[in-house]
């Protein structure tokens, strides 16, 4: 019998979007179907502080007694600021510094918010853009994550229907060929066809990003009805077992993740390759800042090892990193030419300006002009 898992990923934190999340969670809680919901830490943080409906729904819907039950709703996390965990724009020699300075804190912060504000431990992780490379896995293992959803685009038609392992982490490939938000019967028929071609596990999912004006071509009420009807059809379907992703991960490992250490994949491009996303509006700004930041961090480490005092520069770098993180996730969702996108761009430009000042200080310190 094929195991079917469906996830929804939410990263919006505006009040209108949180209100939509709350409405859908309300109706889906009544259904009690084993959907898996991934939220960024900043979304969970904002819901706890500003939206009582979402806060209470999360606390009651994903209670402490559900961890080991594969047939109830499950909650997992993404990075705190919706920041990619794969530094696709950096040289491979700089990846480890990106992991230590950005990825580990982002995962840790999301886990802390879910635990401290909602009393729930996260077993699953959804990387923004479904971007993953084996090189990042050690940092995921250290965070205590049990499984990660990855893009299945590079695994071929049959490779998607397995649970993989990378170290101690289980990897669940998303089947990108099965689409949601159309007709429920079409989605279920596609899942059934997968099960008949030897797929032991079938994982599908989309962004959980409705607003009051509708998304995915559906209104808020239509999207909610789709999910409820989909759950009903999966319960009735012979040869399919509907469960949350923790249940899928416990199904048993069937293979070692085949791509190489630095072979990153994503769901954002047709072939799963990360290189086309360099055309995204935010990527130029993000890449430029990251390269400057990594260069400055290396210079500071060199100065520190030679006995120079660099606490002031370290503090400035930490401040800029925080400002960059608070904006770079949001820039992915902005539309070129719209005011919101331009505001984010200006904020990231300010980071670049501050970085130029820091680089001048590093140069002067390197030449012995002064010490901080």
VENKA-V926805 format. One line per field, one symbol per residue. ss: DSSP state (H for helix, E for strand, - for the rest). burial: + if it has 16 or more other C-alpha atoms within 10 Angstrom, else -. Layout:
ss=???
burial=???
This chain:
ss=-EEEEEEEEE----HHHHHHHHHHHHHHHHH----EEEE-HHHHHHHHHH-HHHHHHHHHH--HHH-------EEEE--------------HHHHHHHHHHHHHHHHHHHHHHHHHHH-----EEE-HHH-E-HHHHHHHHH----EEEEE----HHHH---EEEE--EEEEEE---------HHHHHHHHHHHHH----EEEEEEE-------E--E-HHHHHHHHHHHHHHHHH---EEE--HHHHH-----EE--------E-------E-HHHHH-HHHHHHHHHHHHHHHHHHHHHHHHH-----HHHHHHHHHHHHHHHHHHHHH-------HHHHHHHHHHHHHHHHHHHHHHHHHHHH------
burial=-++++++++++++---++++++++++-++-+-++++++++++++++++--+-+++-+++-+++---+--++++++++++++++++++++----++--++--+++++++++++++---+-++++++++++++++++++-+++-+++++++++++++---++++++++--++++++++-++++--+--++--++-++---++++++++-++++---+----+--+++++++++--+-----++++++++++-------+------+++++---+++--+---+++-+++-++--++-++-++--+----+++--++--+--++--+++++++++-+------+--++-+++-++--+--++-++--++----+-
